[in-house]
Structure formats: structure tokens, C-alpha cells
Amino acid sequence: MKALSSPKALRAVLILDAVASAVTTLLLIEGAGLLAVPFGLPEPFLRAAGLVLIPFVLFVGWAATREAPPVPVVWAIISANALWVVASAIFLLGPWVQPTALGTGFVIAQAIAVGLFAELQLIALWRRRAGVFSEA
């Protein structure tokens, strides 16, 4: 966690989140037709999930360009990430679709990644607010 002790750590985690979310957005929008059958998920659902991410990507990207991302903005991003994780779990547990093992694995993997971003953002935010930075 030493890397999260840098004053620039929060911006770095936000940049990584924005980039990963942008890649996922493109994958879901442009690849929905190719992913639907192997994932066992409806093509319109995959495309809609990607479209929903566009404002998030723009918002996180904007926050990452701030010298010191505003605390309420970072909390909003952390909250949105946490909600995405919860929604992913509800989606998998609900009766709406029966994804294949590959589709289930994809939903779980992206939920873990999103949860990790939320955790890293939270740690970096706490350290920034507490002024806990190493001298390295």
C-alpha cells in the first residue's frame, strides 16, 4: 500500500478507473453482438450496460484531471463503484437471465475489479485527507 501514500495516488487510481471503465464501455457497446452468445446474456442488455457507463467514464476522467479531486466527487465515484458491485451481485442472483459460466465469470471479474477500484480510491482519499504521505 506504499504506492497509495503518494499525494498523486488518488488521481492515479481515478485515471486507472476511467481507462478500465472506458475499455469495458467499448467492449460492451461494440462487442455486444459477439459476446451475447458465449456470455449467455442478451445483446441489448450488454449494449445498454456499456451506454450507462459513458457518463461515469466522463465524470471519473474529469475528476482525474483535477489537481486535487474534490472530496464529494470522489465519494460519488466510490459510491457509484460500490453500487455497480451490488448491482452485479443482484443481477447474477436474480431470475432475469441465466448467463453461461463465461458470462458469470465476466460479471464476477468486473465486479471484483470495480470493487478494488473503490477500495483503492477510499484508501487514497483517506490518506490524502489525513496527510499521510511517505517521504519516498
Accessible surface in RSA format (square Angstrom, percent):
REM  Atomic radii and reference values for relative SASA: ProtOr
REM  Chains: A
REM  Algorithm: Lee & Richards
REM  Probe-radius: 1.40
REM  Slices: 20
REM RES _ NUM      All-atoms   Total-Side   Main-Chain    Non-polar    All polar
REM                ABS   REL    ABS   REL    ABS   REL    ABS   REL    ABS   REL
RES MET A   1   133.02  68.9  85.68  56.7  47.33 112.7  88.09  74.9  44.93  59.5
RES LYS A   2   135.41  66.1 122.03  74.9  13.38  31.9  86.51  77.9  48.90  52.1
RES ALA A   3    86.11  79.2  64.30  99.2  21.81  49.6  76.46 107.7   9.64  25.5
RES LEU A   4    12.98   7.2  12.28   8.8   0.70   1.8  12.28   8.6   0.70   1.9
RES SER A   5    11.04   9.3  10.95  14.6   0.09   0.2   1.97   4.2   9.08  12.7
RES SER A   6    47.14  39.8  40.76  54.4   6.38  14.7  31.41  66.9  15.73  22.0
RES PRO A   7    83.17  60.6  69.94  63.8  13.23  48.1  70.12  57.9  13.05  81.1
RES LYS A   8   145.69  71.1 144.17  88.5   1.52   3.6  88.24  79.4  57.46  61.2
RES ALA A   9     7.02   6.5   1.91   2.9   5.12  11.6   6.94   9.8   0.08   0.2
RES LEU A  10     2.76   1.5   1.74   1.2   1.02   2.6   1.74   1.2   1.02   2.8
RES ARG A  11    61.20  25.7  61.20  31.2   0.00   0.0   8.75  12.0  52.45  31.8
RES ALA A  12    49.28  45.3  45.11  69.6   4.18   9.5  48.27  68.0   1.01   2.7
RES VAL A  13     7.97   5.2   7.97   7.2   0.00   0.0   7.97   6.9   0.00   0.0
RES LEU A  14     0.00   0.0   0.00   0.0   0.00   0.0   0.00   0.0   0.00   0.0
RES ILE A  15    83.39  47.5  82.65  61.6   0.74   1.8  83.39  60.0   0.00   0.0
RES LEU A  16   103.20  57.5 101.74  72.8   1.46   3.7 101.74  71.5   1.46   3.9
RES ASP A  17     1.62   1.1   1.62   1.6   0.00   0.0   0.00   0.0   1.62   1.6
RES ALA A  18    10.72   9.9  10.10  15.6   0.62   1.4  10.45  14.7   0.27   0.7
RES VAL A  19    84.59  55.7  82.08  74.3   2.51   6.0  84.56  73.5   0.03   0.1
RES ALA A  20    38.41  35.3  30.77  47.5   7.64  17.4  37.26  52.5   1.15   3.0
RES SER A  21    13.03  11.0   8.81  11.8   4.21   9.7   4.32   9.2   8.71  12.2
RES ALA A  22    32.76  30.1  31.39  48.4   1.37   3.1  32.58  45.9   0.18   0.5
RES VAL A  23    93.93  61.8  91.94  83.2   2.00   4.8  93.09  80.9   0.84   2.3
RES THR A  24    33.00  23.5  32.35  32.8   0.65   1.5   9.46  12.7  23.54  35.6
RES THR A  25     9.03   6.4   9.03   9.2   0.00   0.0   9.03  12.1   0.00   0.0
RES LEU A  26   111.85  62.3 110.97  79.4   0.88   2.2 111.26  78.1   0.59   1.6
RES LEU A  27    73.68  41.0  66.13  47.3   7.55  19.0  73.07  51.3   0.61   1.7
RES LEU A  28     5.98   3.3   5.98   4.3   0.00   0.0   5.98   4.2   0.00   0.0
RES ILE A  29    29.80  17.0  28.13  21.0   1.67   4.0  28.13  20.3   1.67   4.5
RES GLU A  30   134.55  77.2 108.11  81.8  26.44  62.9  39.55  76.5  95.00  77.6
RES GLY A  31     9.74  12.0   0.00   N/A   9.74  12.0   9.41  25.8   0.33   0.7
RES ALA A  32     0.00   0.0   0.00   0.0   0.00   0.0   0.00   0.0   0.00   0.0
RES GLY A  33    39.06  48.2   0.00   N/A  39.06  48.2  19.61  53.8  19.45  43.6
RES LEU A  34   150.26  83.7 136.64  97.8  13.63  34.3 139.48  98.0  10.78  29.0
RES LEU A  35    29.29  16.3  29.29  21.0   0.00   0.0  29.29  20.6   0.00   0.0
RES ALA A  36    14.76  13.6  12.40  19.1   2.36   5.4  12.67  17.8   2.09   5.5
RES VAL A  37   127.93  84.2 115.69 104.7  12.24  29.5 121.13 105.2   6.81  18.5
RES PRO A  38    56.62  41.3  43.26  39.4  13.35  48.5  53.68  44.3   2.94  18.3
RES PHE A  39    12.83   6.4  12.83   7.9   0.00   0.0  12.83   7.8   0.00   0.0
RES GLY A  40    27.73  34.2   0.00   N/A  27.73  34.2  18.23  50.0   9.50  21.3
RES LEU A  41     5.56   3.1   1.29   0.9   4.27  10.7   2.97   2.1   2.59   7.0
RES PRO A  42    60.86  44.4  48.98  44.7  11.87  43.2  60.16  49.7   0.70   4.4
RES GLU A  43    64.83  37.2  62.02  46.9   2.81   6.7  12.79  24.7  52.05  42.5
RES PRO A  44    99.03  72.2  90.46  82.5   8.57  31.1  95.48  78.8   3.54  22.0
RES PHE A  45    82.75  41.4  76.55  47.4   6.20  16.1  81.58  49.5   1.17   3.3
RES LEU A  46     3.47   1.9   3.47   2.5   0.00   0.0   3.47   2.4   0.00   0.0
RES ARG A  47    82.97  34.8  82.97  42.3   0.00   0.0  36.11  49.4  46.86  28.4
RES ALA A  48    46.92  43.1  44.77  69.1   2.14   4.9  46.47  65.4   0.44   1.2
RES ALA A  49    17.64  16.2  11.11  17.1   6.54  14.9  17.08  24.1   0.56   1.5
RES GLY A  50     0.00   0.0   0.00   N/A   0.00   0.0   0.00   0.0   0.00   0.0
RES LEU A  51    92.68  51.6  85.25  61.0   7.43  18.7  85.55  60.1   7.13  19.2
RES VAL A  52    98.45  64.8  85.99  77.8  12.46  30.0  92.52  80.4   5.93  16.1
RES LEU A  53    14.60   8.1  14.60  10.4   0.00   0.0  14.60  10.3   0.00   0.0
RES ILE A  54    70.21  40.0  69.28  51.6   0.93   2.3  70.07  50.5   0.14   0.4
RES PRO A  55    84.98  61.9  78.25  71.3   6.73  24.5  81.96  67.7   3.02  18.8
RES PHE A  56    34.59  17.3  28.68  17.8   5.91  15.4  33.54  20.3   1.06   3.0
RES VAL A  57    25.24  16.6  24.45  22.1   0.78   1.9  24.45  21.2   0.78   2.1
RES LEU A  58   122.66  68.3 114.71  82.1   7.95  20.0 117.55  82.6   5.11  13.7
RES PHE A  59    79.63  39.8  74.64  46.2   4.99  13.0  79.10  48.0   0.53   1.5
RES VAL A  60     0.00   0.0   0.00   0.0   0.00   0.0   0.00   0.0   0.00   0.0
RES GLY A  61    22.44  27.7   0.00   N/A  22.44  27.7  21.36  58.6   1.08   2.4
RES TRP A  62   107.71  43.2 101.36  49.1   6.35  14.9  90.14  48.1  17.57  28.5
RES ALA A  63     0.00   0.0   0.00   0.0   0.00   0.0   0.00   0.0   0.00   0.0
RES ALA A  64     2.79   2.6   2.19   3.4   0.60   1.4   2.19   3.1   0.60   1.6
RES THR A  65    84.57  60.2  63.30  64.2  21.27  50.7  64.94  87.2  19.64  29.7
RES ARG A  66    87.98  36.9  85.36  43.5   2.62   6.2  20.66  28.2  67.32  40.8
RES GLU A  67   146.55  84.1 126.12  95.4  20.43  48.6  63.31 122.5  83.24  68.0
RES ALA A  68    64.54  59.3  48.18  74.3  16.37  37.2  49.17  69.2  15.37  40.7
RES PRO A  69     2.00   1.5   2.00   1.8   0.00   0.0   2.00   1.6   0.00   0.0
RES PRO A  70    51.36  37.4  42.54  38.8   8.83  32.1  51.36  42.4   0.00   0.0
RES VAL A  71    36.72  24.2  34.35  31.1   2.36   5.7  34.35  29.8   2.36   6.4
RES PRO A  72    99.52  72.5  88.74  80.9  10.78  39.2  93.71  77.4   5.81  36.1
RES VAL A  73    24.02  15.8  22.53  20.4   1.49   3.6  24.02  20.9   0.00   0.0
RES VAL A  74     0.00   0.0   0.00   0.0   0.00   0.0   0.00   0.0   0.00   0.0
RES TRP A  75    94.17  37.8  93.98  45.5   0.19   0.4  88.27  47.1   5.90   9.6
RES ALA A  76    48.32  44.4  35.17  54.3  13.14  29.9  43.35  61.1   4.96  13.1
RES ILE A  77     0.76   0.4   0.02   0.0   0.74   1.8   0.76   0.5   0.00   0.0
RES ILE A  78    14.32   8.1  14.32  10.7   0.00   0.0  14.32  10.3   0.00   0.0
RES SER A  79    55.66  47.0  50.04  66.8   5.62  13.0  29.87  63.6  25.79  36.1
RES ALA A  80    38.31  35.2  29.07  44.9   9.24  21.0  32.68  46.0   5.62  14.9
RES ASN A  81     3.57   2.5   3.05   2.9   0.52   1.2   0.52   1.2   3.05   2.9
RES ALA A  82    46.77  43.0  42.46  65.5   4.31   9.8  46.41  65.4   0.36   1.0
RES LEU A  83   122.53  68.2 120.25  86.0   2.28   5.7 120.59  84.7   1.94   5.2
RES TRP A  84    63.49  25.5  59.87  29.0   3.61   8.5  61.61  32.9   1.88   3.0
RES VAL A  85    47.25  31.1  46.77  42.3   0.48   1.1  46.77  40.6   0.48   1.3
RES VAL A  86    81.06  53.3  78.50  71.1   2.56   6.2  81.06  70.4   0.00   0.0
RES ALA A  87    54.94  50.5  49.07  75.7   5.87  13.4  52.07  73.3   2.87   7.6
RES SER A  88     9.39   7.9   5.75   7.7   3.64   8.4   4.43   9.4   4.96   6.9
RES ALA A  89    47.74  43.9  41.28  63.7   6.46  14.7  47.20  66.5   0.54   1.4
RES ILE A  90    95.71  54.5  93.57  69.7   2.14   5.2  95.23  68.6   0.48   1.3
RES PHE A  91    28.74  14.4  26.50  16.4   2.24   5.8  28.38  17.2   0.36   1.0
RES LEU A  92    42.65  23.7  21.28  15.2  21.37  53.7  21.34  15.0  21.30  57.3
RES LEU A  93   156.19  87.0 123.34  88.2  32.85  82.6 126.22  88.6  29.97  80.6
RES GLY A  94    12.34  15.2   0.00   N/A  12.34  15.2   7.31  20.1   5.02  11.3
RES PRO A  95   113.25  82.5  85.74  78.2  27.51 100.0  91.87  75.8  21.39 132.9
RES TRP A  96   159.02  63.8 126.52  61.2  32.50  76.3 107.05  57.1  51.97  84.3
RES VAL A  97    23.85  15.7  15.40  13.9   8.45  20.4  22.26  19.3   1.59   4.3
RES GLN A  98   144.16  80.6 124.00  90.6  20.17  48.0  62.22 132.4  81.94  62.1
RES PRO A  99    27.34  19.9   9.66   8.8  17.69  64.3   9.66   8.0  17.69 109.9
RES THR A 100    55.75  39.6  46.42  47.1   9.33  22.2  55.75  74.9   0.00   0.0
RES ALA A 101    92.79  85.3  69.12 106.7  23.66  53.8  76.43 107.6  16.36  43.3
RES LEU A 102   108.10  60.2 100.20  71.7   7.90  19.9 105.45  74.1   2.65   7.1
RES GLY A 103     0.00   0.0   0.00   N/A   0.00   0.0   0.00   0.0   0.00   0.0
RES THR A 104    43.28  30.8  43.28  43.9   0.00   0.0  33.76  45.3   9.52  14.4
RES GLY A 105    34.85  43.0   0.00   N/A  34.85  43.0  31.23  85.7   3.62   8.1
RES PHE A 106    45.34  22.7  38.43  23.8   6.91  18.0  43.79  26.5   1.55   4.4
RES VAL A 107    10.87   7.2  10.87   9.8   0.00   0.0  10.87   9.4   0.00   0.0
RES ILE A 108    80.61  45.9  78.45  58.4   2.16   5.2  80.55  58.0   0.06   0.2
RES ALA A 109    58.69  54.0  49.21  75.9   9.48  21.6  53.73  75.7   4.97  13.2
RES GLN A 110    28.31  15.8  23.18  16.9   5.13  12.2  21.02  44.7   7.29   5.5
RES ALA A 111    13.57  12.5  12.49  19.3   1.08   2.5  12.71  17.9   0.86   2.3
RES ILE A 112   117.89  67.1 109.90  81.9   7.99  19.3 116.00  83.5   1.89   5.1
RES ALA A 113    43.86  40.3  39.40  60.8   4.46  10.1  43.14  60.8   0.72   1.9
RES VAL A 114    25.56  16.8  25.38  23.0   0.18   0.4  25.56  22.2   0.00   0.0
RES GLY A 115    24.77  30.5   0.00   N/A  24.77  30.5  19.75  54.2   5.02  11.2
RES LEU A 116    94.76  52.8  90.62  64.8   4.14  10.4  93.03  65.3   1.72   4.6
RES PHE A 117    30.60  15.3  30.60  19.0   0.00   0.0  30.60  18.6   0.00   0.0
RES ALA A 118    10.26   9.4   9.75  15.0   0.51   1.2   9.99  14.1   0.27   0.7
RES GLU A 119    90.62  52.0  86.03  65.1   4.59  10.9  27.84  53.9  62.78  51.3
RES LEU A 120    38.34  21.4  38.34  27.4   0.00   0.0  38.34  26.9   0.00   0.0
RES GLN A 121     0.00   0.0   0.00   0.0   0.00   0.0   0.00   0.0   0.00   0.0
RES LEU A 122    40.57  22.6  40.57  29.0   0.00   0.0  40.57  28.5   0.00   0.0
RES ILE A 123    29.66  16.9  29.09  21.7   0.57   1.4  29.66  21.4   0.00   0.0
RES ALA A 124     2.88   2.7   0.22   0.3   2.66   6.1   0.40   0.6   2.49   6.6
RES LEU A 125     0.00   0.0   0.00   0.0   0.00   0.0   0.00   0.0   0.00   0.0
RES TRP A 126   138.99  55.8 135.40  65.5   3.60   8.4 123.96  66.1  15.03  24.4
RES ARG A 127    62.35  26.2  62.00  31.6   0.35   0.8   9.66  13.2  52.69  31.9
RES ARG A 128    53.78  22.6  42.82  21.8  10.96  26.1  24.76  33.8  29.02  17.6
RES ARG A 129   150.63  63.2 111.60  56.9  39.02  92.9  28.56  39.0 122.06  74.0
RES ALA A 130    73.17  67.3  34.95  53.9  38.22  86.9  47.14  66.4  26.02  68.9
RES GLY A 131    49.12  60.6   0.00   N/A  49.12  60.6  23.07  63.3  26.04  58.3
RES VAL A 132    79.46  52.3  75.26  68.1   4.20  10.1  79.46  69.0   0.00   0.0
RES PHE A 133    66.35  33.2  45.31  28.1  21.04  54.7  46.30  28.1  20.05  57.4
RES SER A 134    52.00  43.9  27.40  36.6  24.60  56.7  29.33  62.5  22.67  31.8
RES GLU A 135   175.31 100.7 139.78 105.8  35.53  84.6  69.82 135.1 105.49  86.1
RES ALA A 136   110.64 101.7  34.05  52.5  76.59 174.2  70.49  99.3  40.15 106.4
END  Absolute sums over single chains surface
CHAIN  1 A     7593.1       6409.9       1183.2       5935.8       1657.3
END  Absolute sums over all chains
TOTAL          7593.1       6409.9       1183.2       5935.8       1657.3
